[in-house]
Amino acid sequence: MKELPRLPFDNPAMLGIAPQMRALQQEEPITRVRTAGEDAWLVTRYDEVRALLADRRLGLSNPNPEQSAKSAARRFMVALMAGDDYDTEATRHAQMRALLVPRFSTRRMRLMKTRIEHHVDDLLDQLAAGTPPVDLHRALSFPLPTMVICDLLGVPLADRERFGQWARGTFDQSDNQHSANTFQQVVDYITELVARKRTEPGDDLLSELIAHKDSALSDADIAHLGNAVLLFGYETTIVRIDLGTLLLLRNPAQRALLAENPELAPAAVEEILRLGVGGKGSNAIIPRYAHSDITVGETVIRTGDAVMLAIGAANYDGRAFPDGDLFDLARNKPKSHLAFGHGARHCIGRTLARIELTAVFERLFRRLPNLRLAVPEESLRWQEHRITGGFDELPVTF
């Protein structure tokens, strides 16, 4: 019997799709692969990935949970997304979205936009005042999303460093005990914050949930929602700021065009979201389980089968994005990329993430036109052990 391809695939490049992922995508849209915990179906083409993201026969919960081995970090992530129980997933997830979606209203996002732009200006001023080389990750990519989540949840800015590190530790798959300890610190912090906001409400998401018209939400319910917003609301944006900077440094003509035309920042953000795959690409694969049989082409996915939706590969798929490897600010009427997923679990915070990224890339290369890496790109270290991947440092000079 032919040995199954094994995820994650080696990738000699810092960014982009692993060669083996590309080869499988060219051969067929879906193939059987082996992972560290279980065998799975890997789906790599845009049309099939998009269709399955919207297919309610796929869920986060495993109909046969005893058959899958998961890190503590992965278990916490699934539980926060209401995907830890096969019998209740659909109901609990719908309830969760019904409570959170209104909290990300156009009005709130519009109000936050001005504050986010001020944060970016202040951080860039501090970065520019430093003596190069400077770590862009610590100076900009990490603090901005943590500041934004502080604003959203009503967390004192003075606490942003410690809860940011707790959140990062929660998604560390290399140490189950460390993940559990840091997750508990997040839970304790948000639980205490909810209790405080019952007597000292503010203009923030947690206070709105406390004042929700049904008034049936317990402190534990509200804390769960707050934990989800905190843990999912900032780490992926940190990663995208770093990846976006690298992508633009790799594409000097596009970078110059953006610096001269900051109104192109939204287009740059969409390309960054589409092309932002790092390391071995684990940050661009969405795991699911089949809750009933599903047919994809000539392949039948059986109930209980694990399915890996390779949104990164789908976003590079030349069938959907001609010259998909190219970073192109003038891409003609591109299809919607899948960086935020699609369907029932379409990322709630996508508008906020776009506002943050646009504010950064409208300004970064205008404020620092000579920005460049201070170290060889190959010396950068992608953190494979974290679910979200990412860098811990990005040394730059200017």
C-alpha positions as CSV (number, residue, x, y, z in Angstrom):
1,M,0.0,0.0,0.0
2,K,1.3,3.5,-0.9
3,E,2.3,5.5,2.2
4,L,0.1,8.5,2.8
5,P,1.6,12.0,2.6
6,R,2.3,13.3,6.1
7,L,1.3,16.7,7.4
8,P,2.9,19.1,8.1
9,F,4.8,19.3,4.8
10,D,8.4,20.6,4.7
11,N,8.6,24.0,3.2
12,P,12.1,25.4,2.2
13,A,10.6,28.9,1.9
14,M,9.7,31.2,4.7
15,L,6.4,32.2,3.1
16,G,4.0,30.5,0.8
17,I,2.7,27.0,0.0
18,A,4.9,23.9,0.6
19,P,5.9,22.2,-2.7
20,Q,4.2,18.9,-1.7
21,M,0.9,20.9,-1.0
22,R,1.1,22.4,-4.5
23,A,1.7,19.0,-6.1
24,L,-1.3,17.5,-4.4
25,Q,-3.4,20.4,-5.4
26,Q,-2.5,19.9,-9.0
27,E,-3.3,16.2,-8.9
28,E,-6.8,16.4,-7.3
29,P,-8.9,18.5,-5.0
30,I,-8.9,16.0,-2.1
31,T,-6.4,13.4,-0.9
32,R,-5.9,11.2,2.1
33,V,-3.1,12.3,4.4
34,R,-1.6,11.3,7.7
35,T,-1.3,13.8,10.7
36,A,0.3,13.4,14.1
37,G,-3.0,12.5,15.6
38,E,-5.1,10.8,12.9
39,D,-5.5,10.3,9.2
40,A,-7.6,12.9,7.4
41,W,-8.8,14.2,4.1
42,L,-6.8,17.2,2.8
43,V,-8.8,19.6,0.6
44,T,-6.6,22.0,-1.4
45,R,-8.6,23.6,-4.2
46,Y,-10.5,26.9,-3.8
47,D,-13.9,25.7,-5.0
48,E,-14.0,22.6,-2.9
49,V,-12.6,24.3,0.2
50,R,-15.1,27.1,-0.1
51,A,-18.0,24.7,-0.5
52,L,-17.0,22.6,2.4
53,L,-16.5,25.6,4.7
54,A,-20.2,26.4,4.1
55,D,-21.3,22.8,4.4
56,R,-23.1,22.3,7.7
57,R,-22.3,18.6,7.6
58,L,-18.8,19.5,8.7
59,G,-18.2,20.6,12.3
60,L,-15.5,21.3,14.8
61,S,-16.7,18.4,17.1
62,N,-15.6,14.9,16.5
63,P,-18.5,12.4,16.5
64,N,-16.0,9.9,17.8
65,P,-13.9,12.0,20.2
66,E,-12.1,9.1,21.8
67,Q,-10.4,8.4,18.4
68,S,-8.6,11.7,18.1
69,A,-5.5,12.9,20.1
70,K,-5.4,16.6,20.6
71,S,-3.0,19.0,22.3
72,A,-4.4,21.0,25.3
73,A,-4.1,24.1,23.1
74,R,-6.3,22.6,20.4
75,R,-8.8,21.5,23.0
76,F,-9.1,24.9,24.5
77,M,-9.5,26.5,21.1
78,V,-12.3,24.1,20.1
79,A,-14.1,24.6,23.4
80,L,-14.0,28.4,23.1
81,M,-15.6,28.0,19.6
82,A,-18.4,25.9,21.1
83,G,-17.1,22.9,19.2
84,D,-16.2,20.5,22.0
85,D,-19.5,18.6,22.1
86,Y,-21.0,16.9,19.1
87,D,-24.6,17.0,20.5
88,T,-24.6,20.7,21.3
89,E,-22.2,22.3,18.8
90,A,-24.8,23.7,16.4
91,T,-27.0,25.2,19.0
92,R,-24.3,26.6,21.2
93,H,-22.4,28.1,18.2
94,A,-25.5,29.8,16.9
95,Q,-26.2,31.3,20.3
96,M,-22.6,32.5,20.6
97,R,-22.7,34.2,17.2
98,A,-26.1,35.8,18.0
99,L,-24.6,37.4,21.1
100,L,-21.3,38.5,19.5
101,V,-22.1,39.6,16.0
102,P,-24.1,42.7,17.2
103,R,-21.1,43.6,19.4
104,F,-19.1,44.1,16.2
105,S,-21.6,46.5,14.7
106,T,-20.7,49.0,12.0
107,R,-21.1,51.8,14.6
108,R,-18.6,50.3,17.0
109,M,-16.1,49.6,14.2
110,R,-16.4,53.1,12.9
111,L,-15.8,54.5,16.4
112,M,-12.8,52.2,16.9
113,K,-11.2,53.1,13.6
114,T,-10.1,56.6,14.7
115,R,-8.7,55.2,18.0
116,I,-6.9,52.4,16.0
117,E,-5.3,55.0,13.7
118,H,-4.1,57.0,16.7
119,H,-2.5,53.8,18.2
120,V,-0.7,53.1,14.9
121,D,0.6,56.7,14.6
122,D,1.8,56.6,18.2
123,L,3.5,53.3,17.8
124,L,5.2,54.3,14.5
125,D,6.4,57.5,16.1
126,Q,8.0,55.5,18.9
127,L,9.5,53.0,16.4
128,A,10.9,55.8,14.3
129,A,12.4,57.5,17.3
130,G,14.3,54.3,18.2
131,T,17.9,53.5,17.2
132,P,17.9,50.8,14.5
133,P,17.8,47.9,14.4
134,V,14.4,47.7,16.0
135,D,12.2,44.7,16.5
136,L,9.1,45.6,14.5
137,H,7.2,42.7,16.1
138,R,7.6,44.1,19.6
139,A,7.3,47.7,18.5
140,L,4.2,47.4,16.3
141,S,2.8,44.0,15.4
142,F,2.3,42.8,19.0
143,P,1.2,45.9,20.8
144,L,-1.4,47.2,18.3
145,P,-3.8,44.2,18.3
146,T,-3.5,43.9,22.1
147,M,-4.3,47.6,22.5
148,V,-7.4,47.1,20.2
149,I,-8.6,44.2,22.3
150,C,-8.1,46.2,25.4
151,D,-10.3,48.9,23.9
152,L,-12.9,46.4,22.8
153,L,-13.2,44.5,26.1
154,G,-12.6,47.4,28.4
155,V,-9.3,46.0,29.7
156,P,-6.8,48.6,31.2
157,L,-4.0,49.2,28.8
158,A,-1.5,48.6,31.6
159,D,-2.5,45.0,31.5
160,R,-2.1,44.4,27.8
161,E,1.4,42.9,28.0
162,R,0.6,40.2,30.5
163,F,-2.7,39.0,29.0
164,G,-1.1,39.1,25.6
165,Q,1.5,36.7,26.8
166,W,-1.1,34.5,28.5
167,A,-3.1,34.3,25.2
168,R,0.1,33.4,23.3
169,G,0.9,30.7,25.8
170,T,-2.6,29.2,25.6
171,F,-2.1,28.3,21.9
172,D,1.4,26.7,22.5
173,Q,1.1,23.1,21.4
174,S,4.5,22.1,22.6
175,D,3.7,22.2,26.4
176,N,0.3,21.1,27.6
177,Q,0.9,22.2,31.1
178,H,2.0,25.7,30.1
179,S,-1.0,25.9,27.8
180,A,-3.3,24.9,30.6
181,N,-1.7,27.3,33.1
182,T,-1.8,30.3,30.8
183,F,-5.4,29.6,29.7
184,Q,-6.5,29.4,33.4
185,Q,-4.9,32.8,33.9
186,V,-6.9,34.2,31.0
187,V,-10.1,32.7,32.4
188,D,-9.4,34.1,35.9
189,Y,-8.6,37.5,34.6
190,I,-11.7,37.8,32.4
191,T,-14.0,36.4,35.1
192,E,-12.7,39.0,37.6
193,L,-13.1,41.7,35.0
194,V,-16.8,40.7,34.3
195,A,-17.6,40.8,38.0
196,R,-16.0,44.3,38.2
197,K,-18.0,45.5,35.2
198,R,-21.3,44.5,36.8
199,T,-20.8,47.4,39.2
200,E,-18.5,49.6,37.1
201,P,-19.8,49.3,33.5
202,G,-18.2,51.0,30.6
203,D,-18.5,51.5,26.8
204,D,-17.2,48.0,26.0
205,L,-18.2,44.6,24.8
206,L,-18.4,42.9,28.2
207,S,-20.5,45.7,29.7
208,E,-22.9,45.3,26.7
209,L,-23.2,41.6,27.3
210,I,-23.9,42.2,31.0
211,A,-26.7,44.6,30.0
212,H,-28.1,42.3,27.4
213,K,-31.9,42.5,27.2
214,D,-32.5,38.9,28.2
215,S,-30.3,39.4,31.3
216,A,-30.0,35.6,31.5
217,L,-26.3,35.5,30.9
218,S,-24.2,34.4,33.9
219,D,-20.8,35.7,34.7
220,A,-19.4,32.4,33.4
221,D,-21.3,32.8,30.1
222,I,-20.0,36.3,29.6
223,A,-16.5,35.4,30.6
224,H,-16.5,32.5,28.1
225,L,-17.5,35.0,25.3
226,G,-14.8,37.4,26.5
227,N,-12.2,34.7,26.5
228,A,-13.1,33.8,22.9
229,V,-12.9,37.4,21.8
230,L,-9.6,37.9,23.6
231,L,-7.9,34.7,22.4
232,F,-9.1,34.8,18.8
233,G,-9.1,38.6,18.4
234,Y,-5.5,39.5,18.3
235,E,-3.0,36.8,17.7
236,T,-3.9,36.3,14.0
237,T,-3.7,40.0,13.4
238,I,-0.2,40.1,15.0
239,V,0.9,37.4,12.6
240,R,-0.6,39.2,9.6
241,I,1.2,42.5,10.3
242,D,4.5,40.6,10.4
243,L,3.7,38.6,7.3
244,G,2.4,41.7,5.4
245,T,5.6,43.6,6.1
246,L,7.6,40.7,4.8
247,L,5.5,40.3,1.7
248,L,5.8,44.0,0.9
249,L,9.6,44.0,1.5
250,R,9.7,41.1,-1.0
251,N,7.8,43.1,-3.6
252,P,9.5,46.5,-3.8
253,A,7.5,47.8,-6.9
254,Q,4.2,47.1,-5.1
255,R,5.6,48.6,-1.9
256,A,6.5,51.8,-3.7
257,L,3.1,51.9,-5.4
258,L,1.5,51.6,-2.0
259,A,3.7,54.3,-0.4
260,E,2.7,56.7,-3.2
261,N,-1.0,55.7,-3.2
262,P,-2.1,54.9,0.4
263,E,-5.7,54.5,-0.9
264,L,-4.4,51.2,-2.2
265,A,-4.0,49.9,1.4
266,P,-7.3,48.0,1.4
267,A,-6.2,46.1,-1.8
268,A,-2.8,45.4,-0.1
269,V,-4.5,44.1,3.0
270,E,-6.6,41.6,0.9
271,E,-3.4,40.4,-0.8
272,I,-1.7,40.1,2.6
273,L,-4.6,38.1,3.9
274,R,-4.7,35.9,0.8
275,L,-0.9,35.2,0.6
276,G,-0.1,35.2,4.3
277,V,1.0,31.6,4.8
278,G,4.1,31.0,6.9
279,G,6.4,28.2,7.7
280,K,5.0,24.8,7.1
281,G,1.5,26.3,6.6
282,S,-0.3,25.0,9.7
283,N,-1.6,28.5,10.2
284,A,-3.6,28.2,7.0
285,I,-5.4,24.8,7.6
286,I,-8.8,24.6,9.2
287,P,-9.6,21.2,10.8
288,R,-13.1,19.8,10.7
289,Y,-15.0,16.5,11.2
290,A,-17.7,15.0,9.0
291,H,-21.0,14.8,10.9
292,S,-22.5,12.8,8.0
293,D,-21.3,11.4,4.7
294,I,-20.2,14.0,2.2
295,T,-19.3,13.4,-1.5
296,V,-16.5,15.5,-3.0
297,G,-16.1,14.7,-6.7
298,E,-15.5,10.9,-6.7
299,T,-14.5,10.8,-3.0
300,V,-16.9,9.9,-0.2
301,I,-16.0,11.5,3.2
302,R,-17.5,9.2,5.9
303,T,-19.1,10.3,9.1
304,G,-16.4,10.9,11.7
305,D,-13.6,11.4,9.2
306,A,-11.2,14.3,9.9
307,V,-11.1,16.9,7.1
308,M,-8.3,19.5,6.7
309,L,-9.4,22.5,4.7
310,A,-6.3,24.1,3.3
311,I,-7.4,27.7,3.0
312,G,-3.8,28.8,2.3
313,A,-3.5,26.5,-0.7
314,A,-7.0,27.5,-1.8
315,N,-6.0,31.2,-1.7
316,Y,-3.0,30.4,-4.0
317,D,-5.1,28.2,-6.4
318,G,-4.6,29.5,-10.0
319,R,-8.1,28.3,-10.9
320,A,-9.5,31.0,-8.6
321,F,-6.6,33.6,-8.7
322,P,-4.7,33.8,-12.0
323,D,-1.0,34.2,-11.2
324,G,-1.9,33.4,-7.7
325,D,1.7,33.6,-6.4
326,L,2.0,37.3,-7.4
327,F,1.3,40.1,-4.9
328,D,-0.8,42.4,-7.1
329,L,-2.4,45.5,-5.9
330,A,-4.2,45.9,-9.2
331,R,-5.7,42.4,-9.2
332,N,-8.8,42.5,-11.4
333,K,-12.0,41.7,-9.6
334,P,-10.5,39.0,-7.5
335,K,-12.6,36.3,-5.8
336,S,-13.1,36.5,-2.1
337,H,-10.2,34.8,-0.3
338,L,-10.8,32.4,2.5
339,A,-8.4,33.8,5.1
340,F,-11.4,34.5,7.4
341,G,-13.1,31.2,6.5
342,H,-16.6,31.2,5.0
343,G,-20.1,30.1,5.9
344,A,-21.5,29.7,9.4
345,R,-18.1,30.1,11.1
346,H,-17.0,33.1,9.0
347,C,-14.8,35.2,11.3
348,I,-16.8,37.6,13.4
349,G,-13.9,40.0,13.8
350,R,-13.0,40.3,10.1
351,T,-14.0,43.9,9.8
352,L,-12.0,44.9,12.8
353,A,-8.9,43.0,11.5
354,R,-9.2,44.8,8.2
355,I,-9.4,48.2,9.9
356,E,-6.2,47.4,11.9
357,L,-4.3,46.1,8.9
358,T,-5.4,49.0,6.7
359,A,-4.3,51.5,9.3
360,V,-0.9,49.9,9.5
361,F,-0.2,49.5,5.8
362,E,-1.5,53.0,4.9
363,R,1.2,54.4,7.1
364,L,4.1,52.0,7.5
365,F,6.1,52.6,4.3
366,R,5.2,56.3,4.1
367,R,6.5,56.8,7.7
368,L,9.5,54.6,7.2
369,P,10.3,54.6,3.4
370,N,13.7,53.0,3.9
371,L,12.4,50.1,6.1
372,R,14.1,46.8,5.5
373,L,15.1,43.7,7.3
374,A,18.1,44.0,9.6
375,V,18.9,40.3,9.3
376,P,18.8,37.8,6.5
377,E,15.3,36.5,5.9
378,E,16.4,32.9,6.4
379,S,17.4,33.7,10.0
380,L,13.8,34.5,11.0
381,R,12.2,31.7,13.0
382,W,8.5,30.7,12.4
383,Q,7.0,29.4,15.6
384,E,5.6,26.0,14.4
385,H,4.6,25.0,17.9
386,R,1.9,27.7,18.1
387,I,-1.5,27.0,16.5
388,T,-1.4,30.4,14.8
389,G,2.3,30.2,14.0
390,G,4.0,33.6,13.7
391,F,7.3,35.2,14.6
392,D,8.6,36.2,18.0
393,E,10.8,38.9,16.5
394,L,11.2,40.8,13.2
395,P,14.4,42.9,13.3
396,V,14.3,45.9,10.9
397,T,16.3,48.9,10.1
398,F,15.4,52.2,8.4
